[in-house]
Every structure is written in structure tokens, then in C-alpha cells.
Amino acid sequence: MISIIIADDHAVVREGLKRILLEEYSFALIEEVKDTEELISAAMKGNWDMVICDLSMPGRSGLDALHQIKKIFPKLPVLILSIHPEEEYAVRALKAGAAGYLTKNVAPKELISAVQKVLNGKIFISQSFAEKLATDIAQESGKAPHEILSDREFDVLKLISSGKSVSEIAEQLSLGITTISTYRVRILKKMRMKTNADLMRYALDNRLI
């Protein structure tokens, strides 16, 4: 019997994933959680085979959850599930320790294949994205500005770009206002931009939000 935690803030998504999994693994133990805090708590209480985690959840992001899980349970595989396209987020997730990256629009068709591959100790990415990675490596292309940000800076960039104030971001990430302001300055410097409006425009142009 396999045991899986599904972390997503939308109940309908969790229920859909659970149904797909139970069709293939009828005796699976599946725990549903809605945010990072519940995910970490659940992970601490059991001996799980894998985690399926949404990238964008209320409070701390899926990347935060991934970092913490890999720190506490380095061998526990985490499959990232996201509405965001692979070309923008998959590499970042894989570098952070994810065992795979699956977009929600293809999840109904590819979920079982992804789970089977991850449970067998392999990395799951789509065939099309694997081909893109191979092309990018061959061309040794330069990095886009947002790709040089740390994961925390990247989280702050997305929140700024979505129109949140420094105080709102600080509250959501459970950090101090001064800390968020420091991250903002670093982001602007690294990306060679001057204002929040520049960041918002960049994020929209690059489909980061």
C-alpha cells in the first residue's frame, strides 16, 4: 500500500487528484492538506511514500514547503503540481529538490505516469520540456533576469508583481517588513529595474503571474 499527501488549497483539485490515484491504487492511503503548515505537520506524523504539492498556496509557497520537507526528509519525493508553465518554474523546482513537475492542465492524463516514475526513484518532466532543456543546454543560452533570483526573492517578486504591499507580503510570508524591503531592493538591483511597476510589467510579459 502506498501513502501520499496531496497539498492544494482547492478542495475540488484535491478530490480530483485523489479519485485519479484511487482508480490506479485502490488501497492507497491519501492525506489531503490545504497549505504549507498543514503539509509539514502531516509529513511529520507519518511514513509517506511521496508528496504531491501545489506550487501556489496561501501563506508560504510550495517552494518553501519543498525546501523544508527536503531538509527534514531528504529522501521523501515531492511532485510539484502547478498552473504555471514548465518553462517558467520547473527548473527552479527541480533545483530545489523536486522529484518532478506536472502542470494542472495535463494532470488528469499524466498524473499516474508521473507518480509511477517518482515512486521508482526517477525524475518526471514532460517529453516536450525535456526536449527544451536539451536544446537550452546545447545552446548555453544566457539566463533571464528572474532566473538569477534566490527562491525567496522570486517569491517576493511574484507577490510585488501581483500588487501586494510590503506589509501584506511580510504578513503572508511571516517575515518582517524590513526584511521584505531588503528583498525588494535586492530584486530591483539584480534585475536592473527601478520601480515596482517595472517588476509588474516584467512579470506579466514573462507570464510569472
N, C-alpha and C positions, 0 to 999 in steps of 0.2 A: 504494500500500500504506500502510495506516495503522499506527501504532505506539502501543501502550497499555501503561501499567504498572497492574497490579492489586495493591493493597496491602490485605491482610487476614490476620489471624493464624490463620484457619481454612482449612486446605488444601482441604476439601470445598467451601467457599464460593468460593475462587479457581478451583477446577476447574469448578464450575457456571457461573460468570460467563464463564470462558474458552470453554466449549462454546457458550454462547449467542452470544458475539461471533463465534466462528469459523463459525457457521452463516450469519451475515449477511456477515461479512468473512473469506472463506476464506483469504486471503493475508495476513491481519494479523500483525504482529509483536507478540507479547504477552509481557511480562515479569511474573513473579509474585514478590512480596516479602511478608514476614510482619510487618514492623514499620517504624517511622518511620526508624530508622537505615538499614535496607536500602533503603527508598524514596528517601531523599535521595541515597544512594550510586548507585543505579541512574539516578536523574534526571540526575546529573552526568555519566554516561557515554554518554548518547545524545541523539538529537534526537527527542523524543517529541511525539506529537500531543495526547495527553491522559493524565490520571491518574484512576483510579477508586480512591478511598481510603476505607477503613473509618474511622468516627469513633472507635471504641474499640479501641485496640490496646495490647499490653503496652508498658510504658515511656511514652514521650512520646505524647500523644494525637494523633488525626487532625487536630485543630485546630492543634496545634504543627507538624505536618508541612505543613499548608496554609500557615501563616504563613511558614515557611521557604522553601517552594517558590515562593510568590508574591514573596518578597524576591529570590530568585536568578533565577527565571524568571517574571517578571511576566505574560508572555503565554501561559504554559502553562496550559490549562484543567484544573481539578480538579473532578471529580464526586464528591461525598460520598455514601457508602453507609452506612446506619445501621439498627440495630434500633430506634432511638428515634423516637418520633412527630415529624412535621414541626413541630407547634405548639410543641414544646419546644426544638428545635435548628436548624431550617432557617434562621431569620432570622440567628442568630448565625453560622452557617457562611457564608451569603451575604455578610454584612457583612465577614467575614474574607477574602473574595475567591473563594469557591467559585463554580463555573460552574453548579452545580445541586445538588439534594439529592434522594436517592432512598432510600426505606425498603426494607429487605430483603424484607419480605413482598410487595411488588409488583414487586421487581426482575425476576423471570422474565418478567413481562408487559411491563414498560415500559423495560427496560434499553436495547434498541435505539433506541427513540424518544428516550430521554434522551441517548444517545451521539450520535445524528444531530443533535440540536438543539445540543448543546455543540460538536460539530465545525463546525457552521455559525455559530459565534460567538454563540449565543444562550444565555439562562439557562433551565435546566429546573427547574420545580417542578410538582407535580401540579395538576390543574384545581381540585380541592377546596381545596387550600391557597391557590391564587391567589385564590379567592373569599373565603377567610377573611381574607387580607391586605387585600383591598379593603375588607372590612367593618370591620376593625380601624382602618384609616387613616381611614375615613369617620367612625367614632365617636370617634377621637382618645382611645382608652382609655388609662388610666394603666398604667405598666409594673409587672409583677410584681417582687417583691424580687430574685429571682435574675437578672433581665434587666439590672440596673444593675451587675452584677459585670463585671470585666475577664475576658478569656478564661482567663488563668492562675488568677484567683480562682475562676472557675467550675469549672475542673479540680480545684482543691483542695477546693472544696465537695463535688463528687461523690465524691472519694476519702474525705473525712472521713465523709460520709454512708454510705459502704459499709463503715465500721467500721475503716478503716486508721488506724494511729497516725501521729503527726507524723514519727517516724523512718522508718516504712515509706513514707510519701508522699515524704519527702525523697529516699530512695533511688530510688524509682520515677521521679521527675521529675528526678533528677540535680541537686538543689538542696540547700542547707544546711538543717539543722534550724531554725536561727534564722530563715531566710527563710520557711520554711513556717509557723512560729509567727506571724510577722508577717502573712502572708496570712490566717491563721485569725482573727487579731484584726480585720483589715480587713473580712473577710466578716461576722463577728458584728456589727460596728458598722454596716455598710451595710444589713444585713438586720434590724437591731434585734432581735437574739436574744442569748441569754446563754450557752448551752451547746451542746456537740456533739449532745446529744440533741434539742435544738430544731431543729438543722440536719437531722438524720436524719429527724425527723418531717416537716419541710417537704419534703425531697426525696422521701419516699415519697408524701406527699399530692399532690405535683405531678408524679409519675412521672419524676423525674430519674434514678432508679436502678432 
